[in-house]
Amino acid sequence: MKQIAILLLTVGVSLPSAGRSFAQVEEKRMSISLGGGRSIPTGGFADGKSTGSLFLLGVTVRVSRSVHLAFNGYDNLFSVARGQHDRDRLSDEVLQTLGPHVDANVSLEGANFGLMLKNATSPARFYGVGGIGYSRVIDRFFGTVDGTKLTVFGTESSFSVLLGGGVHVPVTPVVGLALDVRYIRAFNNRNVQWIPVALSIVFDFWKVKPG
């Protein structure tokens, strides 16, 4: 969490200089963002797992000056400490096939659709985002038997919700940077939940008149 605070402070310090350079930045109708960062597992899902990697894709479409439709797609990967994976998700037959030493990792992938609310300040814009969507949990179990590496997959899909917020700072009239923190919960049997922290490059298109 200390790293997150330092990142937010860095962006905050950069806002005044960005404001002087792009005081007249015009709003755009659509934006596409590509980013990455770290995902923090929370709740019971965090047991045996370390902070994972994150890839994030976002698209927003302006409805009004402060309201935007938002689509987010994501892919997260968490490593699992040996011996702390969810063995209950494997049958005895599979465990015997993989052997006594089983390693694992977990992928979380999915998409959410909802609303993004931005303040009207230019150029730096703070925003909140919320949505509902679909998430898939992919468990991968690895074992070695007689020198042969074996992998077994287990998947679980469910409804999910997303809440979060961040700040978007322009670098040029078309390209900007966004830093945000989100909370995602998948309503499956394990109530998987995690906090993605992402730094993204944002591309703005289709100039519109403010209003």
C-alpha positions as CSV (number, residue, x, y, z in Angstrom):
1,M,0.0,0.0,0.0
2,K,3.0,2.3,0.6
3,Q,3.9,2.0,-3.2
4,I,0.3,3.0,-4.1
5,A,0.5,6.1,-1.9
6,I,3.8,7.2,-3.4
7,L,2.3,6.7,-6.9
8,L,-0.7,8.8,-6.1
9,L,1.5,11.5,-4.6
10,T,3.7,11.7,-7.7
11,V,0.6,12.2,-9.9
12,G,-0.7,14.9,-7.5
13,V,2.6,16.8,-7.7
14,S,2.5,16.7,-11.5
15,L,-1.0,18.2,-11.8
16,P,-0.1,21.9,-11.4
17,S,2.5,21.8,-14.2
18,A,0.1,19.8,-16.4
19,G,-2.6,22.4,-15.8
20,R,-0.3,25.2,-17.0
21,S,0.6,23.3,-20.2
22,F,-2.9,22.1,-21.2
23,A,-5.3,24.7,-19.7
24,Q,-7.2,24.7,-22.9
25,V,-7.4,20.9,-23.6
26,E,-10.6,20.2,-25.5
27,E,-12.8,17.3,-24.5
28,K,-13.0,14.2,-26.6
29,R,-15.9,11.9,-27.3
30,M,-14.1,8.6,-26.9
31,S,-11.0,7.3,-25.2
32,I,-9.1,4.0,-25.3
33,S,-6.7,3.0,-22.6
34,L,-4.1,0.3,-22.2
35,G,-2.4,-0.3,-19.0
36,G,-0.8,-2.6,-16.5
37,G,0.1,-2.8,-12.8
38,R,-0.4,-5.0,-9.8
39,S,-3.4,-6.8,-8.3
40,I,-3.8,-7.3,-4.6
41,P,-5.9,-10.4,-3.5
42,T,-8.2,-9.7,-0.6
43,G,-10.4,-11.6,1.8
44,G,-10.2,-15.4,1.9
45,F,-8.9,-15.4,-1.7
46,A,-5.6,-13.9,-0.5
47,D,-4.7,-17.0,1.5
48,G,-1.5,-18.4,0.0
49,K,-1.3,-15.9,-2.8
50,S,1.0,-13.0,-3.5
51,T,0.3,-9.7,-5.3
52,G,-0.1,-10.5,-9.0
53,S,0.3,-9.0,-12.4
54,L,-2.4,-7.0,-14.2
55,F,-3.3,-6.1,-17.8
56,L,-6.1,-3.7,-18.3
57,L,-8.0,-2.5,-21.4
58,G,-10.6,0.3,-21.2
59,V,-13.0,2.1,-23.5
60,T,-15.1,5.1,-22.6
61,V,-17.7,7.0,-24.6
62,R,-18.9,10.5,-23.5
63,V,-22.6,10.9,-22.8
64,S,-22.3,14.3,-21.2
65,R,-19.6,16.5,-19.8
66,S,-19.4,14.5,-16.6
67,V,-20.9,11.1,-17.6
68,H,-19.2,8.5,-19.7
69,L,-20.1,4.9,-20.6
70,A,-17.2,2.7,-19.6
71,F,-16.1,-0.8,-20.7
72,N,-13.2,-2.5,-18.9
73,G,-11.5,-5.8,-19.8
74,Y,-8.8,-7.3,-17.5
75,D,-6.5,-10.2,-17.0
76,N,-4.7,-10.9,-13.7
77,L,-2.3,-13.7,-12.7
78,F,-1.5,-14.7,-9.1
79,S,1.1,-17.2,-8.0
80,V,0.2,-19.6,-5.2
81,A,2.6,-20.8,-2.6
82,R,3.4,-24.5,-2.7
83,G,1.0,-26.5,-0.5
84,Q,-1.5,-23.6,-0.1
85,H,-3.5,-24.1,-3.3
86,D,-7.2,-25.2,-3.0
87,R,-6.8,-29.0,-3.2
88,D,-10.6,-29.4,-2.7
89,R,-10.9,-28.3,-6.4
90,L,-9.0,-31.5,-7.5
91,S,-10.4,-35.0,-7.3
92,D,-8.4,-37.8,-5.7
93,E,-7.8,-39.2,-9.2
94,V,-6.3,-36.0,-10.5
95,L,-4.1,-35.6,-7.4
96,Q,-2.7,-39.1,-7.9
97,T,-2.0,-38.3,-11.6
98,L,-0.1,-35.1,-10.8
99,G,1.9,-36.6,-8.0
100,P,2.6,-35.5,-4.4
101,H,4.2,-32.1,-5.3
102,V,1.6,-29.9,-6.9
103,D,2.2,-26.2,-7.8
104,A,-0.5,-23.8,-8.9
105,N,-1.4,-20.4,-10.1
106,V,-4.7,-18.5,-10.6
107,S,-5.8,-16.3,-13.5
108,L,-8.7,-13.9,-13.1
109,E,-10.1,-12.6,-16.4
110,G,-13.3,-10.8,-17.4
111,A,-15.0,-7.6,-18.4
112,N,-17.3,-5.0,-16.8
113,F,-19.6,-2.4,-18.3
114,G,-20.9,0.6,-16.4
115,L,-20.6,4.4,-15.9
116,M,-17.6,6.7,-15.3
117,L,-18.3,10.0,-13.6
118,K,-15.6,12.7,-14.2
119,N,-15.3,16.1,-12.7
120,A,-15.4,19.1,-15.1
121,T,-11.9,20.4,-14.3
122,S,-9.5,20.7,-17.2
123,P,-7.0,19.3,-17.8
124,A,-6.6,16.9,-14.9
125,R,-9.8,15.0,-14.3
126,F,-10.6,12.9,-11.3
127,Y,-13.2,10.1,-11.9
128,G,-15.1,7.3,-10.3
129,V,-16.2,4.2,-12.1
130,G,-18.6,1.4,-11.4
131,G,-20.0,-1.5,-13.3
132,I,-21.3,-5.1,-13.5
133,G,-19.9,-7.9,-15.6
134,Y,-18.5,-11.3,-15.9
135,S,-15.4,-12.9,-14.4
136,R,-13.7,-16.2,-14.9
137,V,-11.4,-17.9,-12.4
138,I,-8.9,-20.3,-13.9
139,D,-6.9,-22.5,-11.6
140,R,-3.9,-24.2,-13.1
141,F,-2.3,-27.1,-11.2
142,F,1.2,-28.4,-12.2
143,G,2.9,-31.6,-11.4
144,T,5.7,-33.8,-12.7
145,V,5.4,-37.5,-13.0
146,D,8.3,-39.6,-14.4
147,G,10.0,-36.5,-15.7
148,T,6.8,-35.4,-17.6
149,K,5.2,-32.1,-16.7
150,L,1.4,-32.3,-16.3
151,T,-1.1,-29.5,-16.1
152,V,-4.8,-29.7,-14.9
153,F,-7.2,-26.8,-15.4
154,G,-10.2,-25.8,-13.3
155,T,-12.5,-22.9,-14.3
156,E,-15.4,-21.1,-12.6
157,S,-17.4,-18.2,-14.1
158,S,-19.7,-15.8,-12.4
159,F,-21.3,-12.3,-12.2
160,S,-19.0,-9.6,-10.8
161,V,-19.1,-6.0,-9.7
162,L,-16.5,-3.2,-10.0
163,L,-16.0,0.0,-8.1
164,G,-13.0,2.4,-8.2
165,G,-11.6,5.8,-9.1
166,G,-8.5,7.6,-10.3
167,V,-7.1,10.6,-12.2
168,H,-6.5,11.2,-15.8
169,V,-3.7,13.7,-16.7
170,P,-3.0,14.8,-20.4
171,V,0.5,14.6,-21.7
172,T,-0.4,15.9,-25.2
173,P,-3.8,16.9,-26.6
174,V,-4.3,13.3,-27.7
175,V,-2.3,11.1,-25.2
176,G,-2.6,11.1,-21.5
177,L,-1.8,9.0,-18.4
178,A,-4.3,7.6,-15.9
179,L,-3.7,6.1,-12.5
180,D,-6.6,4.3,-10.8
181,V,-7.4,1.9,-8.0
182,R,-10.4,-0.5,-8.3
183,Y,-12.1,-3.2,-6.3
184,I,-13.6,-6.2,-8.1
185,R,-15.7,-9.0,-6.5
186,A,-16.8,-12.1,-8.3
187,F,-19.9,-13.7,-6.8
188,N,-18.8,-17.4,-7.2
189,N,-18.5,-20.2,-4.6
190,R,-15.2,-18.7,-3.4
191,N,-16.3,-15.0,-3.4
192,V,-13.1,-14.1,-5.2
193,Q,-12.2,-10.4,-4.7
194,W,-9.1,-8.3,-5.5
195,I,-7.8,-4.7,-5.9
196,P,-6.2,-3.9,-9.2
197,V,-3.9,-0.8,-9.3
198,A,-3.1,0.3,-12.8
199,L,-1.1,2.9,-14.7
200,S,-2.5,3.4,-18.2
201,I,-1.8,5.2,-21.4
202,V,-5.0,6.9,-22.6
203,F,-5.7,7.9,-26.3
204,D,-8.5,10.5,-26.8
205,F,-10.4,10.8,-30.1
206,W,-13.2,12.8,-31.8
207,K,-13.1,16.3,-30.4
208,V,-16.4,17.8,-29.1
209,K,-17.4,21.1,-27.8
210,P,-17.5,21.3,-24.0
211,G,-21.0,21.3,-22.5
